[in-house]
């Protein structure tokens, strides 16, 4: 069976985190959504996504294809139902398609459809499909703030998936471990003189990661492969740090996708950082209004601030964005991709992609060729190649986000 993870219309609501990736490649819990499905299915997946992302995420077709909504997380009951789908059958609930089984010739009809128009496609495709309505509880990511607000449950589900039938590496007795049965360490973990309290949720330490002296962790928490917790870090769950990242200071209920740094003192709370982000020393974000009002967050499809239903909501930062030292972010701030934020005072609550500057000095456009040049250097520092496909995606997003800069930059 050929499995394909498709973007539904939710992809637009998940911007800026889906500018350079399909929805399924969002990190949520310990794993990305794609990694979860591939473990459950024991199979590789491809993506049905925006045309400009096809260069990096090509669609793979088979004679028989099961398309799965890329914003939905798997569980054993859901996976069983999906595997048992017959051709021209679909799993649905009241609001969206969960999965459908179609043959190759029918897949060609939907291949070129943009995710922003997927609802029209779903209605048309379902006319020829047998609908099987199910009511199986599952996690689904619809908005950026749900990535951290639902992360508690996501970490717990992934922890069970990754550790079932396995034994943790033994950690040094210089550490203080509370509920060690809820702590799992992969090979190569370095940790001395640290505190982990796993009575509040499981803690997963990935391969070759390091927890430096004096760090204090409350679960649920996940530290990805090759990542570092700097000395005296204070981590409150539910927090995920993806692979090859460096974090320090105080972090509360955040998701950092990977390859990003917040290595110094400063507070990051109820926030999501994409990949290749850097938070300068002593930078902070507000995650609660002084009035205790509900936080509103910028919506790309609606081009306005919308209610989140949350009192605690901090920073959503897209890939390749950075801020200088002592940067202050307002409650409910959205930063696009490839933004460089510097200067004193609170920043705007919406900073478009490819912006350079601050609220006090004004913003100018961060030219895409310079952004690509910097990305190549950053990748090379990690022993990775920034390809021409990666560069072409950035050029496309630069053009797609022109109108936001025109309205918001001086």
C-alpha positions in Angstrom: 0.0 0.0 0.0 1.2 3.5 -0.8 0.6 6.1 1.9 0.3 9.8 1.2 -0.1 12.6 3.9 -2.2 15.4 2.4 -2.5 19.1 3.5 -6.1 20.1 4.1 -7.2 23.7 4.4 -5.8 23.9 7.9 -2.4 24.4 6.3 -3.2 28.1 5.8 -4.2 28.5 9.4 -0.9 27.0 10.4 1.2 29.6 8.7 4.0 30.7 9.1 5.0 27.2 10.3 3.9 25.6 7.0 5.6 28.1 4.7 8.5 25.7 4.0 7.0 22.3 5.0 3.9 20.3 4.7 1.6 20.1 7.7 2.8 16.6 8.4 6.3 17.8 9.1 5.3 19.8 12.1 6.9 18.6 15.3 4.2 17.9 17.9 5.1 15.9 20.9 8.4 14.1 20.6 8.1 13.3 16.8 6.8 15.0 13.7 3.4 14.0 12.6 5.0 12.2 9.6 7.4 10.3 11.9 4.4 9.1 14.0 2.6 7.8 10.9 5.6 6.1 9.5 6.3 4.2 12.8 2.6 3.1 13.1 2.4 2.1 9.4 5.9 0.7 9.2 6.1 2.4 5.8 7.5 5.5 4.2 5.1 8.3 3.2 5.0 11.1 0.7 3.1 14.4 0.6 0.2 16.0 -1.4 1.0 19.6 -0.7 1.5 23.0 -2.4 3.1 22.9 -5.8 6.1 25.0 -4.8 6.9 22.5 -2.0 6.9 19.5 -4.5 10.6 20.1 -5.3 11.5 19.0 -1.8 8.5 16.9 -0.9 7.5 15.0 -4.1 4.4 13.0 -4.4 4.9 9.3 -4.8 2.0 7.5 -6.5 1.0 3.8 -6.3 -1.6 1.6 -7.9 -3.5 1.8 -4.6 -3.1 4.9 -2.4 -4.3 5.7 1.0 -4.4 9.5 1.6 -4.2 10.5 5.3 -4.9 14.0 6.7 -1.5 15.3 7.6 -2.7 17.3 10.6 -4.0 14.2 12.3 -2.0 12.1 14.7 -2.2 8.3 14.6 -3.3 6.0 17.3 -3.8 2.1 17.2 -7.5 2.2 16.7 -7.3 4.9 13.9 -4.5 3.1 12.1 -6.5 -0.2 12.1 -9.5 1.5 10.5 -7.3 3.2 7.9 -5.5 0.0 6.9 -8.8 -1.7 6.4 -10.1 0.9 3.9 -11.1 -0.6 0.5 -10.8 1.3 -2.8 -13.3 4.2 -3.0 -13.9 4.3 0.7 -13.2 7.2 3.0 -13.0 7.8 6.7 -14.7 11.0 7.9 -16.0 12.7 10.9 -18.5 15.6 11.0 -16.0 18.2 10.0 -13.2 16.8 7.9 -11.8 13.8 6.0 -9.5 11.6 8.0 -8.4 9.3 5.2 -9.4 7.9 1.8 -8.4 5.0 -0.4 -8.1 5.9 -4.1 -6.5 4.3 -7.2 -3.8 6.0 -9.2 -6.0 7.4 -12.0 -8.2 9.1 -9.4 -5.1 10.5 -7.6 -4.1 12.4 -10.8 -7.4 14.4 -10.5 -6.4 15.9 -7.1 -2.6 16.1 -7.5 -2.5 19.7 -8.7 -5.0 21.1 -6.2 -3.8 23.7 -3.7 -4.5 23.0 0.0 -6.4 26.3 0.2 -9.0 24.8 -2.1 -9.0 21.3 -0.6 -12.5 21.6 0.9 -13.9 22.0 -2.6 -11.9 18.9 -3.7 -13.1 16.9 -0.7 -16.7 17.5 -1.5 -16.2 16.6 -5.2 -14.1 13.5 -4.4 -16.5 12.3 -1.7 -19.4 12.2 -4.2 -17.8 9.0 -5.7 -16.6 7.5 -2.4 -18.4 5.5 0.3 -18.2 7.5 3.5 -17.5 5.7 6.7 -18.2 8.1 9.6 -16.2 7.3 12.8 -15.9 8.9 16.1 -12.4 7.7 17.3 -10.7 10.3 19.6 -7.5 11.6 18.1 -5.2 14.6 18.2 -5.4 17.1 15.3 -3.5 20.3 14.9 -5.6 23.2 13.5 -3.8 26.3 14.6 -0.2 27.2 15.7 -1.2 27.6 19.4 -2.5 24.1 19.5 1.0 22.8 19.0 2.0 23.9 22.5 -1.5 23.7 24.2 -2.0 20.1 23.2 1.7 19.1 23.6 1.2 17.5 27.0 -1.0 14.7 25.4 1.2 14.5 22.3 4.4 13.9 24.3 2.7 11.2 26.4 1.4 9.4 23.3 4.8 9.5 21.6 6.6 8.4 24.8 4.5 5.2 25.0 5.1 4.6 21.2 8.9 5.0 21.4 9.6 3.2 24.7 7.3 0.2 24.5 9.2 -3.0 25.2 12.5 -1.1 25.5 14.9 -0.4 28.4 16.4 3.0 29.2 20.1 3.7 29.5 21.1 4.1 33.1 21.7 7.7 34.1 24.5 8.8 36.5 23.8 8.7 40.2 25.0 12.4 40.4 21.5 13.2 39.2 18.3 13.6 41.2 15.5 11.6 39.5 11.9 11.7 40.7 9.8 8.8 39.3 12.7 7.4 37.3 10.2 4.8 35.8 8.9 7.7 33.7 12.3 8.7 32.3 13.8 7.2 29.2 17.3 7.9 28.0 18.7 6.8 24.6 22.3 5.8 23.9 24.9 8.5 24.3 23.0 10.7 26.7 25.2 12.9 28.9 23.7 14.2 32.2 25.4 15.0 35.5 24.2 16.9 38.5 20.7 17.7 37.1 17.2 17.3 38.5 14.3 15.6 36.7 10.8 15.4 38.2 8.9 13.0 36.0 5.9 12.7 38.5 4.2 15.4 36.4 4.8 13.6 33.1 7.3 11.5 31.2 10.7 12.7 30.1 12.4 11.5 27.0 16.1 12.1 26.3 17.2 11.5 22.7 20.3 9.9 21.4 23.6 11.8 22.2 21.8 14.7 23.8 23.3 16.5 26.8 21.8 18.0 30.0 24.4 20.2 31.7 24.9 20.7 35.4 22.3 22.4 37.5 19.4 22.0 35.0 16.0 21.4 36.5 13.3 19.7 34.4 9.6 19.0 35.1 7.9 16.6 32.7 6.4 16.1 30.2 9.6 17.0 28.4 11.5 15.7 25.3 15.0 16.6 24.3 15.9 15.6 20.7 18.9 13.9 19.3 22.2 15.9 19.7 20.5 18.7 21.5 21.9 20.5 24.6 20.4 21.9 27.8 22.8 24.6 29.0 23.8 24.9 32.6 21.1 25.8 35.1 18.3 25.6 32.6 14.8 25.7 34.0 12.3 23.6 32.0 8.6 23.4 32.7 6.4 20.9 30.8 4.9 20.3 28.5 8.0 21.2 26.4 9.6 19.7 23.3 13.1 20.6 22.1 13.7 19.0 18.7 17.0 17.6 17.4 20.3 19.5 17.3 19.2 22.5 19.3 20.7 24.4 22.2 18.5 25.8 24.9 18.9 27.5 28.2 17.3 30.0 30.6 13.6 29.5 31.5 11.3 27.6 29.2 7.6 26.8 29.9 5.3 24.8 27.6 7.1 25.4 24.3 7.8 23.4 21.1 11.1 24.0 19.3 11.1 22.1 16.0 14.8 21.5 15.7 18.2 23.1 14.7 17.3 26.2 16.7 19.0 27.9 19.5 17.7 29.7 22.6 21.0 29.1 24.5 21.0 32.0 27.0 19.1 33.3 29.9 15.6 34.8 29.2 12.1 33.5 29.3 10.2 31.7 26.5 6.7 30.6 27.3 3.7 29.0 25.5 5.5 29.4 22.2 6.5 27.6 19.1 9.8 28.1 17.2 10.4 26.6 13.7 13.8 25.3 12.5 17.0 27.4 12.2 15.7 30.1 14.6 18.0 31.9 17.1 16.9 33.8 20.2 19.4 36.4 21.4 20.7 36.5 25.0 18.3 37.8 27.7 15.4 38.0 25.2 11.9 37.4 26.7 8.4 37.0 25.6 5.2 37.9 27.4 2.7 35.0 27.5 -0.1 36.7 29.6 -1.8 40.0 29.3 -1.8 42.3 32.3 -5.6 42.4 31.9 -5.8 38.6 31.8 -7.8 38.9 28.6 -8.0 36.2 26.0 -5.0 36.4 23.6 -5.6 37.1 19.9 -3.1 35.9 17.3 -2.5 36.9 13.7 -4.3 34.8 11.1 -2.7 34.6 7.6 -5.9 33.5 5.7 -8.1 36.1 7.4 -5.4 38.8 7.6 -6.4 39.9 11.1 -6.0 38.9 14.7 -8.3 36.2 15.9 -9.2 34.8 19.3 -7.2 31.8 20.5 -9.4 30.8 23.5 -6.2 31.0 25.6 -5.1 33.3 28.4 -1.5 32.1 28.0 0.0 32.5 24.5 3.4 33.7 23.7 5.5 33.7 20.5 5.0 31.9 17.1 8.2 32.2 15.1 8.7 30.9 11.6 11.8 29.2 10.3 15.1 31.0 9.8 14.0 33.9 12.0 16.3 35.5 14.6 16.3 38.2 17.2 19.1 40.2 18.8 19.9 40.4 22.5 17.4 41.9 25.0 14.5 41.5 22.5 11.0 41.8 24.0 8.0 40.1 22.4 4.4 41.0 23.2 1.8 38.4 24.2 0.6 36.6 21.2 3.3 37.6 18.6 3.6 36.0 15.2 6.9 36.3 13.3 7.2 35.1 9.8 10.1 33.3 8.2 13.6 34.9 7.7 12.9 37.9 9.9 15.7 39.6 11.8 14.5 41.5 14.8 16.7 43.9 16.7 16.3 47.0 18.9 14.8 48.1 22.2 11.1 48.1 23.2 8.3 45.7 22.6 8.0 44.5 19.1 4.9 44.4 16.9 2.5 41.6 17.4 2.8 40.6 13.7 6.2 40.8 11.9 6.1 39.8 8.2 8.5 37.3 6.7 11.8 38.7 5.4 11.7 41.8 7.7 14.7 43.4 9.2 14.6 45.9 12.1 12.4 46.7 15.1 9.3 48.6 16.1 11.4 51.5 17.4 13.5 52.0 14.3 11.1 50.6 11.6 11.6 47.5 9.4 13.2 47.2 6.0 13.0 44.2 3.6 15.5 41.4 4.2 16.5 40.6 0.6 16.0 37.0 -0.3 19.5 36.5 -1.9 21.1 37.6 1.4 18.8 35.3 3.4 19.8 32.4 1.1 23.5 33.2 1.6 23.1 33.2 5.4 21.1 29.9 5.3 23.9 28.2 3.4 26.4 29.3 6.0 24.1 28.1 8.9 23.5 24.7 7.2 27.2 24.3 6.6 28.0 24.9 10.3 25.8 21.8 11.0 27.4 19.7 8.3 24.3 20.0 6.1 23.7 21.2 2.5 21.3 24.0 1.8 20.2 22.9 -1.7 18.9 24.8 -4.7 15.5 23.3 -3.9 15.6 24.9 -0.5 16.6 28.2 -2.0 13.8 28.1 -4.6 11.3 27.5 -1.8 12.6 30.6 0.0 12.3 32.7 -3.2 8.7 31.6 -3.6 7.8 32.4 0.0 9.5 35.8 -0.4 7.2 36.6 -3.3 4.1 35.1 -1.6 4.6 37.4 1.4 5.3 40.6 -0.4 1.9 42.1 0.4 2.4 41.7 4.1 5.7 43.6 4.0 4.2 46.3 1.8 1.5 46.9 4.4 3.6 46.7 7.5 7.2 47.9 6.7 8.4 51.4 6.4 
